[in-house]
Amino acid sequence: MSVYPQRTETAFLRSRWCSGEKKKSRKEGDKARLAAAAARLGVLQRRLKDEKIPVIITFDGFDAAGKGLQISRLIQALDPRGFDVYTGDRDGEEEAMHPFLWRFAIRCPEKGRIAIFDTSWNRRIFADRFDRDLGKRETEESLSDIRAFEKQLTDDGTVLVKLFLEISEKEQRKRFKKLEASADTAWRVTEADWERNRRYKKYARITKEMIDATNVPWAPWTVIDAAHKEKAALAIMEAVSSAMEAALEKKAAGRETPRFEPPLPPDKYKKGILSRVDLEKTMDREEYRKKLDQLQKRLERLHGDLYRYRIPVVLGFEGWDAAGKGGAIRRLTSHLDPRGYQVCPTASPSSTEKAHHYLWRFWTRFPKDGHMAVFDRTWYGRVMVERIEGFCTEEEWHRAYQEINDMEAHLVHSGAVVLKFWLHIDKDEQERRFNDRMKNPEKQWKITDEDWRNREKWDQYEEAVNEDIHRGRSLDRGGRKLQVLRPHQGDGDRGGRAGEENKRSGKSKEKT
């Protein structure tokens, strides 16, 4: 039973292999074709490295189809310094405590390298669906997350080759018995493997549904007839080589016309949500301290509950320079168990981070179940500072809106609480805080020439933030919240302009 009817490459190879050649000459021809295919792969690997094009090759298939063998055959043709092999067929303790895409996202290769996965993220919607009987909603959410993830990779220039190794029910049963007959290999066959063989038709149907649902132009499947090992090895090498050559030809031809949503009229964002924030609100200092104490104690209790119920939390803080992000984070975490949270400052990307997709460095820091990650600056830098300062192309930052929403949606689908905060002040208040820092020797390190330069682009940043909020809401797939806050003055700078007036008048007020 074929899981996928369109097997053009494999069928073509089968016709060649089943010609009327004599056995001896056929074997010689087989060796020659494999040697030529291997040499071709080696050349292509070097060219891709020079062009800094990343490659991901995934091996999925029926149990006993020979994924390990075929991976071994493939990598023999490659420079071992340029690839990594990962297995994804079993969840370790760490993997089980993260969203299912996490283990793959953090292992995506640097530009110019190759990552090979023995079982991919698609396992979620065929093997896991069969074994764990995933519900309709969970299956649909997983499909949506997978399609978005694959598009994100390929849009960024990754060569993605998805291979599925197919064998018949009879052939699978034969291989299971052969493995069980040897004490050295019997451990490789489990009761779950036999259950899939006994229910082969159902498993094949689920697999075909997975392939149909994820066989998209930017990430097509290549189905390999794995009954004959040599044929399969050649088919795999040719499929990988063809994808690599196509990527090189595309790069040599130059960038295609960008396909992204045209920007909305700038006027739409000049009077956005930030212009409607009331910056004159105040709170009595005593009332503020009382409420702060109550909320910090409440957070302390909730933090313990999050751990017991294994709920991950992602908090993102953005805001104007000097808006008080550091102070807000310090007060937020002051009563939390330090073993259960991590504060993640986001600075300019390192050379390693630049060699990956821009979201990679955030994937590596997302929390496991029951823990909290607090980001001081977030992935929204792509559509703010990188956009305004020209650190990415117009196509890239336009594409980022959907990519960010897709990533956040996956976190929510996996059970995470995602909260995003924008700390807002006006331009005059920022200048006052800058000047206060310049006058205070203990805080001069907080202010740089870059901060003053960024003030000159205030209007551009405000427009970008308004657009971020608008697009984030319009593309929201549920479960995430954004708060726009007017923070009080922390770090000894309490009160701002209104605070100074209150002090002079004998009143004690706290901005909120």
C-alpha positions as CSV (number, residue, x, y, z in Angstrom):
1,M,0.0,0.0,0.0
2,S,1.4,3.3,-1.1
3,V,1.1,6.2,1.4
4,Y,1.4,8.8,-1.4
5,P,0.5,8.2,-5.0
6,Q,2.9,10.7,-6.7
7,R,6.3,9.1,-6.5
8,T,7.8,10.3,-9.8
9,E,11.4,10.1,-8.8
10,T,11.2,6.8,-7.1
11,A,9.2,5.2,-9.9
12,F,11.7,6.5,-12.5
13,L,14.5,4.9,-10.6
14,R,12.6,1.6,-10.2
15,S,12.2,1.4,-14.0
16,R,15.9,1.9,-14.4
17,W,16.8,-0.7,-11.8
18,C,14.5,-3.3,-13.2
19,S,15.9,-3.2,-16.7
20,G,17.1,-6.3,-18.4
21,E,20.7,-5.9,-17.4
22,K,22.6,-9.0,-16.3
23,K,23.2,-9.2,-12.6
24,K,26.9,-8.6,-12.7
25,S,26.7,-5.6,-14.9
26,R,23.8,-4.2,-13.0
27,K,25.8,-4.3,-9.8
28,E,28.7,-2.6,-11.4
29,G,26.3,0.0,-12.8
30,D,24.8,0.4,-9.3
31,K,28.1,1.1,-7.8
32,A,29.0,3.6,-10.5
33,R,25.8,5.5,-10.1
34,L,26.1,5.6,-6.3
35,A,29.7,6.7,-6.5
36,A,28.8,9.5,-8.9
37,A,25.9,10.6,-6.7
38,A,28.1,10.7,-3.6
39,A,30.8,12.7,-5.4
40,R,28.1,15.1,-6.6
41,L,26.8,15.5,-3.0
42,G,30.3,16.3,-1.7
43,V,30.8,19.1,-4.3
44,L,27.3,20.6,-3.5
45,Q,28.0,20.6,0.2
46,R,31.1,22.7,-0.3
47,R,29.3,25.1,-2.6
48,L,26.5,25.5,-0.1
49,K,29.0,26.2,2.7
50,D,30.6,28.9,0.6
51,E,27.2,30.5,-0.1
52,K,26.2,30.2,3.5
53,I,23.0,28.3,2.7
54,P,21.7,26.1,5.6
55,V,20.2,22.6,4.8
56,I,17.8,20.4,6.8
57,I,17.2,16.8,5.8
58,T,14.5,14.9,7.6
59,F,14.0,11.1,7.5
60,D,10.6,9.8,8.4
61,G,9.0,6.5,7.5
62,F,7.6,3.2,8.6
63,D,9.3,1.3,11.4
64,A,12.2,-0.9,10.1
65,A,12.3,1.0,6.8
66,G,16.0,1.6,7.3
67,K,16.3,5.3,8.3
68,G,19.5,4.7,10.2
69,L,21.1,2.8,7.4
70,Q,20.1,5.4,4.8
71,I,21.4,8.2,7.0
72,S,24.7,6.4,7.3
73,R,24.9,6.0,3.5
74,L,24.1,9.6,3.0
75,I,26.6,11.1,5.4
76,Q,29.5,9.0,4.0
77,A,29.3,11.3,1.0
78,L,29.6,14.4,3.2
79,D,32.4,16.2,5.0
80,P,31.8,15.2,8.7
81,R,32.8,18.7,9.8
82,G,29.8,20.2,8.1
83,F,26.8,18.3,9.4
84,D,25.1,17.1,12.6
85,V,22.7,14.2,13.0
86,Y,19.8,14.3,15.5
87,T,17.2,11.7,16.5
88,G,13.7,12.8,17.2
89,D,11.8,9.5,17.6
90,R,11.8,9.6,21.4
91,D,11.2,12.3,23.9
92,G,13.8,12.7,26.5
93,E,13.0,14.4,29.8
94,E,14.1,17.8,28.6
95,E,12.2,17.5,25.3
96,A,9.0,16.4,27.0
97,M,9.0,19.6,29.1
98,H,9.0,21.9,26.0
99,P,6.8,22.6,23.0
100,F,7.3,19.8,20.5
101,L,8.9,22.1,17.9
102,W,11.4,23.4,20.5
103,R,13.8,20.4,20.1
104,F,14.0,21.0,16.4
105,A,14.1,24.8,16.4
106,I,17.1,24.9,18.7
107,R,18.9,22.4,16.4
108,C,18.4,24.3,13.2
109,P,21.7,24.6,11.5
110,E,23.9,27.6,11.1
111,K,24.2,29.1,7.6
112,G,26.4,26.8,5.5
113,R,25.8,23.7,7.7
114,I,23.6,20.6,7.4
115,A,21.2,19.2,10.0
116,I,19.9,15.7,9.5
117,F,16.9,14.5,11.6
118,D,16.2,10.9,12.2
119,T,12.4,11.4,12.5
120,S,11.1,15.0,12.2
121,W,8.5,17.3,13.7
122,N,6.0,15.6,11.5
123,R,6.1,12.6,13.8
124,R,3.6,14.6,15.9
125,I,0.8,14.1,13.3
126,F,1.3,10.5,12.3
127,A,3.2,8.5,14.9
128,D,2.1,10.5,18.0
129,R,-1.4,10.7,16.5
130,F,-1.6,6.9,16.2
131,D,0.1,6.1,19.5
132,R,-1.5,8.7,21.7
133,D,-4.7,9.2,19.8
134,L,-4.4,13.0,19.5
135,G,-7.7,14.8,19.4
136,K,-8.9,16.7,16.4
137,R,-8.1,20.1,17.8
138,E,-4.6,19.2,18.9
139,T,-4.0,17.6,15.5
140,E,-5.2,20.7,13.6
141,E,-3.1,23.0,15.9
142,S,0.0,20.8,15.3
143,L,-0.6,20.9,11.6
144,S,-0.9,24.7,11.6
145,D,2.3,25.0,13.7
146,I,4.2,22.6,11.5
147,R,3.3,24.4,8.2
148,A,4.2,27.8,9.7
149,F,7.5,26.4,11.0
150,E,8.5,25.0,7.6
151,K,7.5,28.1,5.8
152,Q,9.6,30.2,8.3
153,L,12.6,28.0,7.5
154,T,12.3,28.1,3.8
155,D,11.5,31.8,3.6
156,D,14.7,32.4,5.4
157,G,16.6,30.5,2.8
158,T,16.9,27.0,4.4
159,V,17.0,24.1,2.0
160,L,14.4,21.7,3.4
161,V,14.4,18.1,2.1
162,K,11.6,15.9,3.6
163,L,12.1,12.1,3.0
164,F,9.6,9.4,3.8
165,L,10.8,5.8,3.6
166,E,8.0,3.4,2.7
167,I,7.8,-0.4,3.0
168,S,4.9,-2.8,2.8
169,E,3.2,-4.5,5.7
170,K,4.7,-7.8,4.7
171,E,8.2,-6.4,4.3
172,Q,7.9,-4.7,7.7
173,R,6.9,-8.0,9.4
174,K,9.8,-9.8,7.7
175,R,12.3,-7.2,9.0
176,F,10.9,-7.3,12.5
177,K,11.3,-11.1,12.7
178,K,14.8,-10.9,11.4
179,L,15.7,-8.3,14.0
180,E,14.2,-10.3,16.8
181,A,16.1,-13.4,15.7
182,S,19.4,-11.9,16.8
183,A,20.2,-11.1,20.4
184,D,22.1,-8.1,19.2
185,T,19.1,-6.4,17.5
186,A,16.1,-7.8,19.3
187,W,15.9,-4.8,21.6
188,R,15.1,-2.6,18.6
189,V,11.7,-4.2,18.1
190,T,9.1,-3.1,20.7
191,E,5.5,-4.0,21.3
192,A,4.5,-0.6,20.0
193,D,6.3,-1.5,16.7
194,W,4.3,-4.8,16.4
195,E,1.1,-2.9,17.2
196,R,1.7,-0.6,14.3
197,N,2.3,-3.6,12.1
198,R,-0.9,-5.3,13.2
199,R,-2.8,-2.1,12.5
200,Y,-0.8,-1.2,9.4
201,K,-3.7,0.0,7.3
202,K,-4.8,2.5,9.9
203,Y,-1.2,3.7,10.4
204,A,-0.7,4.0,6.7
205,R,-3.9,6.0,6.4
206,I,-2.8,8.4,9.1
207,T,0.6,8.7,7.5
208,K,-1.0,9.5,4.1
209,E,-3.2,12.2,5.7
210,M,0.0,13.7,7.2
211,I,1.8,13.7,3.9
212,D,-1.2,15.2,2.0
213,A,-1.6,17.9,4.6
214,T,2.1,19.0,4.7
215,N,3.1,18.4,1.0
216,V,3.3,22.1,0.2
217,P,5.2,23.9,-2.6
218,W,7.8,25.3,-0.3
219,A,8.3,22.0,1.6
220,P,7.4,19.0,-0.6
221,W,7.7,15.4,0.3
222,T,9.8,12.8,-1.5
223,V,8.5,9.3,-0.8
224,I,11.2,6.6,-1.2
225,D,10.5,2.9,-1.8
226,A,12.8,1.5,0.9
227,A,12.3,-2.2,0.0
228,H,15.5,-2.2,-1.9
229,K,18.4,-0.6,0.0
230,E,20.6,0.3,-2.9
231,K,17.7,1.8,-4.9
232,A,16.6,3.8,-1.9
233,A,20.2,5.1,-1.2
234,L,20.4,6.4,-4.8
235,A,17.0,7.9,-4.7
236,I,17.8,9.8,-1.5
237,M,21.1,11.1,-2.8
238,E,19.5,12.3,-6.0
239,A,16.6,14.0,-4.1
240,V,19.0,15.8,-1.8
241,S,21.3,16.8,-4.6
242,S,18.4,18.2,-6.7
243,A,17.2,20.3,-3.8
244,M,20.7,21.7,-3.2
245,E,21.2,22.5,-6.9
246,A,17.9,24.3,-7.0
247,A,18.8,26.4,-4.0
248,L,22.2,27.4,-5.6
249,E,20.5,28.2,-8.9
250,K,17.9,30.4,-7.2
251,K,20.6,32.3,-5.3
252,A,22.7,32.8,-8.5
253,A,19.6,34.2,-10.2
254,G,19.1,36.8,-7.6
255,R,16.3,37.5,-5.2
256,E,12.8,37.1,-6.4
257,T,10.3,40.0,-6.2
258,P,9.4,40.1,-2.5
259,R,5.9,38.8,-1.7
260,F,4.7,40.5,1.4
261,E,1.8,42.4,2.6
262,P,2.2,46.1,1.5
263,P,2.5,48.5,4.3
264,L,-0.6,50.3,5.4
265,P,-0.7,54.1,5.1
266,P,1.6,55.6,7.7
267,D,-1.1,57.9,8.9
268,K,-2.8,54.8,10.3
269,Y,-0.1,54.4,12.9
270,K,0.8,58.0,13.7
271,K,-2.3,58.2,16.0
272,G,-2.3,54.6,17.2
273,I,-2.7,53.1,20.7
274,L,0.3,54.9,22.2
275,S,-1.2,58.3,21.6
276,R,-4.3,57.3,23.6
277,V,-2.4,56.3,26.7
278,D,-3.1,58.6,29.7
279,L,0.3,59.6,31.0
280,E,-1.1,61.8,33.7
281,K,-2.5,59.1,36.0
282,T,-1.0,59.0,39.5
283,M,-1.3,56.8,42.5
284,D,-0.9,57.7,46.1
285,R,2.6,56.4,47.2
286,E,1.2,54.6,50.2
287,E,-1.5,52.9,48.2
288,Y,1.1,51.9,45.6
289,R,3.3,50.3,48.2
290,K,0.4,48.5,49.8
291,K,-0.8,47.1,46.4
292,L,2.7,46.2,45.3
293,D,3.2,44.2,48.5
294,Q,-0.1,42.4,48.0
295,L,0.6,41.6,44.4
296,Q,4.2,40.4,45.0
297,K,2.9,38.0,47.7
298,R,0.2,36.8,45.3
299,L,2.8,36.2,42.6
300,E,4.9,34.2,45.1
301,R,2.0,31.8,45.7
302,L,1.1,31.6,42.0
303,H,4.7,30.9,41.1
304,G,4.5,27.7,43.2
305,D,1.2,26.7,41.6
306,L,2.8,27.2,38.1
307,Y,5.5,24.7,39.1
308,R,3.1,22.2,40.5
309,Y,0.9,22.3,37.4
310,R,3.8,22.4,35.0
311,I,2.7,25.6,33.3
312,P,5.4,27.5,31.4
313,V,5.3,31.3,31.4
314,V,6.9,33.7,28.8
315,L,7.0,37.4,29.7
316,G,8.2,40.0,27.2
317,F,9.1,43.6,28.2
318,E,9.6,46.3,25.6
319,G,9.5,50.0,25.9
320,W,11.3,53.3,25.4
321,D,14.8,53.7,26.6
322,A,14.6,54.8,30.3
323,A,11.0,53.6,30.6
324,G,11.8,51.4,33.5
325,K,12.0,47.9,32.2
326,G,14.7,46.8,34.5
327,G,13.0,48.2,37.6
328,A,9.7,46.6,36.6
329,I,11.4,43.2,36.1
330,R,13.2,43.5,39.4
331,R,10.0,44.2,41.3
332,L,8.2,41.4,39.4
333,T,10.7,38.8,40.4
334,S,11.7,40.0,43.9
335,H,9.4,37.4,45.6
336,L,9.8,34.6,43.1
337,D,11.9,31.5,43.6
338,P,15.1,32.2,41.6
339,R,15.3,28.5,40.7
340,G,12.0,28.8,38.8
341,Y,12.7,31.8,36.5
342,Q,15.3,33.3,34.2
343,V,15.7,36.9,33.1
344,C,16.9,37.0,29.5
345,P,18.4,40.3,28.4
346,T,18.4,40.8,24.7
347,A,21.4,42.6,23.2
348,S,22.8,42.8,19.8
349,P,23.1,39.3,18.3
350,S,26.4,37.4,18.5
351,S,28.1,36.0,15.4
352,T,26.6,32.6,16.2
353,E,23.1,34.1,16.6
354,K,23.5,36.0,13.3
355,A,24.3,32.7,11.6
356,H,20.8,31.4,12.5
357,H,17.3,32.5,11.9
358,Y,16.6,35.6,14.0
359,L,14.1,33.8,16.2
360,W,16.6,31.0,17.0
361,R,18.2,32.8,20.0
362,F,14.8,33.1,21.6
363,W,13.8,29.5,21.0
364,T,17.0,28.5,23.0
365,R,15.8,30.4,26.0
366,F,12.1,29.5,26.2
367,P,11.2,27.9,29.5
368,K,10.4,24.4,30.3
369,D,7.2,23.4,31.9
370,G,6.6,25.0,35.3
371,H,9.3,27.7,34.7
372,M,9.3,31.3,33.7
373,A,11.3,33.3,31.2
374,V,11.4,37.1,31.4
375,F,12.7,38.8,28.3
376,D,14.2,42.3,28.7
377,R,13.7,43.2,25.0
378,T,12.2,40.6,22.7
379,W,11.8,39.2,19.2
380,Y,9.9,42.4,18.4
381,G,13.3,44.0,17.8
382,R,13.0,42.6,14.3
383,V,10.1,45.0,13.5
384,M,11.4,47.9,15.5
385,V,15.2,48.5,15.8
386,E,16.2,46.1,13.0
387,R,13.6,47.6,10.7
388,I,14.4,51.3,11.5
389,E,18.2,50.9,11.6
390,G,18.3,48.9,8.3
391,F,19.6,45.7,9.9
392,C,17.2,43.6,7.9
393,T,15.5,43.9,4.5
394,E,12.0,45.3,4.0
395,E,10.9,41.8,3.0
396,E,12.3,40.3,6.1
397,W,10.6,42.7,8.6
398,H,7.3,42.5,6.8
399,R,7.5,38.7,6.9
400,A,8.4,38.8,10.6
401,Y,4.9,39.9,11.7
402,Q,3.4,36.5,10.7
403,E,6.5,34.6,11.9
404,I,6.3,36.1,15.4
405,N,2.6,35.4,15.7
406,D,3.1,31.9,14.5
407,M,5.8,31.3,17.1
408,E,3.7,32.8,19.9
409,A,0.7,30.7,18.8
410,H,2.8,27.5,19.1
411,L,3.8,28.4,22.6
412,V,0.1,28.9,23.5
413,H,-0.9,25.7,21.8
414,S,1.6,24.0,24.0
415,G,0.1,25.3,27.2
416,A,2.3,28.4,27.8
417,V,1.1,31.7,29.2
418,V,2.5,34.5,27.0
419,L,2.3,38.1,28.2
420,K,3.8,41.1,26.5
421,F,4.3,44.5,28.0
422,W,5.1,47.9,26.5
423,L,6.3,50.4,29.0
424,H,5.3,53.9,27.8
425,I,6.5,57.4,28.5
426,D,6.5,60.5,26.5
427,K,9.4,62.2,24.8
428,D,9.8,64.9,27.3
429,E,9.8,62.4,30.2
430,Q,12.5,60.4,28.5
431,E,14.7,63.5,28.1
432,R,14.3,64.3,31.8
433,R,15.3,60.8,32.8
434,F,18.3,60.9,30.4
435,N,19.5,64.1,31.9
436,D,19.1,62.8,35.5
437,R,21.2,59.8,34.6
438,M,23.9,62.0,33.1
439,K,24.1,63.9,36.4
440,N,24.2,60.8,38.6
441,P,27.7,59.1,38.6
442,E,26.1,55.8,39.6
443,K,23.8,55.8,36.7
444,Q,25.9,57.3,33.9
445,W,26.6,53.8,32.6
446,K,22.9,53.5,31.7
447,I,23.0,56.3,29.1
448,T,25.0,56.1,25.9
449,D,25.4,58.2,22.7
450,E,23.2,55.5,21.0
451,D,20.3,56.4,23.4
452,W,20.5,60.0,22.4
453,R,20.7,59.2,18.7
454,N,17.6,57.0,19.0
455,R,15.6,59.9,20.3
456,E,16.0,61.6,16.9
457,K,14.0,58.7,15.5
458,W,11.2,58.8,18.1
459,D,8.4,59.3,15.5
460,Q,9.7,56.3,13.5
461,Y,9.8,54.1,16.5
462,E,6.3,55.2,17.7
463,E,4.9,54.4,14.3
464,A,6.6,51.0,14.3
465,V,5.3,50.2,17.8
466,N,1.7,51.2,16.9
467,E,2.0,48.9,13.8
468,D,3.4,46.1,15.9
469,I,0.4,46.2,18.3
470,H,-2.1,46.5,15.4
471,R,-0.7,43.6,13.5
472,G,-0.2,41.5,16.6
473,R,-3.8,41.9,17.4
474,S,-5.1,41.3,13.9
475,L,-3.0,38.1,13.5
476,D,-3.5,36.9,17.1
477,R,-4.3,33.2,17.2
478,G,-5.4,33.3,20.8
479,G,-3.9,33.1,24.3
480,R,-1.6,36.1,24.2
481,K,-2.1,39.4,25.8
482,L,-0.4,42.8,25.4
483,Q,-0.4,45.4,28.1
484,V,0.6,49.0,27.5
485,L,1.8,50.5,30.8
486,R,2.8,53.8,32.2
487,P,5.4,52.7,34.7
488,H,6.3,54.5,37.8
489,Q,9.8,55.8,38.2
490,G,12.1,53.1,39.6
491,D,15.7,53.0,40.6
492,G,15.6,56.1,42.7
493,D,14.1,58.3,40.0
494,R,10.6,58.2,41.3
495,G,8.0,60.7,40.5
496,G,8.9,62.2,37.1
497,R,7.7,65.8,36.5
498,A,4.4,65.2,38.3
499,G,6.3,63.5,41.1
500,E,8.6,66.5,41.5
501,E,5.6,68.8,41.7
502,N,4.0,66.6,44.3
503,K,7.1,66.6,46.4
504,R,7.2,70.4,46.3
505,S,3.6,70.7,47.2
506,G,3.9,68.2,50.1
507,K,2.1,65.4,48.3
508,S,3.5,62.0,47.7
509,K,2.2,60.5,44.5
510,E,3.4,57.5,42.4
511,K,3.1,57.3,38.7
512,T,1.4,54.2,37.4
